[in-house]
Amino acid sequence: MKIRYDPDADAVYITLREEEIDHTKEADENTIIDFNKDGEVIGVEILFVKERNPNLLKQFQVENLILA
């Protein structure tokens, strides 16, 4: 699993599997879920992270956070 934060976009992308994205669905207006061809979740993008939950980034361990 990889977690990336893009400060310019204020977005976190969580990669669960390194596979090709087949399709995406919006869980809500600020959360996008990526699926592989078998319908399995391979990634999640969370938009407006600081706006929605200012403490979320503090909860991630520093060694798991890769700045984009």
C-alpha positions in Angstrom: 0.0 0.0 0.0 1.2 3.5 -0.9 -0.2 6.8 0.4 0.6 10.0 -1.5 -0.4 13.5 -0.6 -0.4 16.3 -3.2 -0.4 19.6 -1.3 -1.2 21.6 -4.4 -4.4 19.6 -5.0 -5.0 18.9 -1.3 -5.6 15.3 -2.2 -4.5 11.9 -0.9 -4.3 8.9 -3.1 -4.1 5.5 -1.5 -2.8 2.8 -3.8 -4.0 -0.7 -2.6 -2.7 -2.6 -5.6 -0.4 -1.7 -8.5 -2.8 -2.7 -11.2 -4.4 -0.9 -14.2 -7.5 1.1 -13.5 -10.5 -0.3 -15.4 -13.1 2.1 -14.0 -13.9 4.6 -11.3 -16.8 5.5 -9.1 -17.6 8.4 -6.9 -18.3 7.4 -3.3 -19.2 11.0 -2.7 -18.3 14.4 -4.3 -14.8 14.3 -2.8 -14.0 10.6 -2.8 -13.2 8.6 -5.9 -12.6 4.8 -5.9 -10.6 3.0 -8.6 -11.4 -0.6 -9.6 -9.5 -3.2 -11.7 -11.1 -5.3 -14.4 -12.4 -7.8 -11.8 -14.2 -5.1 -9.9 -11.8 -5.1 -7.0 -10.8 -1.8 -5.3 -7.2 -0.9 -6.2 -7.1 2.8 -5.1 -8.9 5.6 -3.4 -8.6 9.3 -3.9 -9.7 11.7 -1.2 -10.1 15.4 -2.2 -10.0 18.5 0.0 -8.2 16.5 2.8 -7.3 19.5 5.0 -10.6 21.1 4.5 -12.6 18.0 5.4 -10.4 16.6 8.2 -7.4 18.8 9.2 -6.0 16.1 11.5 -6.1 13.2 8.9 -2.5 13.8 7.6 -1.2 13.7 11.1 -2.6 10.2 11.6 -0.5 8.7 8.8 2.9 7.4 9.7 5.6 9.6 8.1 7.4 6.7 6.5 4.2 5.7 4.6 3.6 9.2 3.3 5.1 10.0 -0.1 4.8 13.6 -1.2 3.7 13.9 -4.8 
